Amino acid sequence: MQPFTPNKYLFEGQKGGKYTATSIRQIFNRVVKKVGIKKNATPHTLRHSYATHLLEDGVDVRIIQKLLGHHSLNTTMIYTHIATPTLLKVKSPFDSL
């Protein structure tokens, strides 16, 4: 049996084509419940997490903007919830004086 390889979309239906937003939410909600996640999570949460992890790993925010397809950097900044420990690691140039 050959593995399924999507032609156009990351997640394609059994007959090809994209899943509807409703189908994605239903599948996601079933998985979240099955693995026991108690926090409110949506498929959009994955997008926020992706952007935040990239930023915390040192990826330039303009690259993240491009990856997310945002025209405005301000929109990207909404997605990048910077964790407090990450902010505390940033060294000020004045710290070495």
Secondary structure as UniProt FT lines:
FT   TURN            14..15
FT   HELIX           21..35
FT   HELIX           43..56
FT   TURN            57..58
FT   HELIX           61..68
FT   HELIX           73..79
FT   HELIX           84..89
FT   HELIX           93..96
//
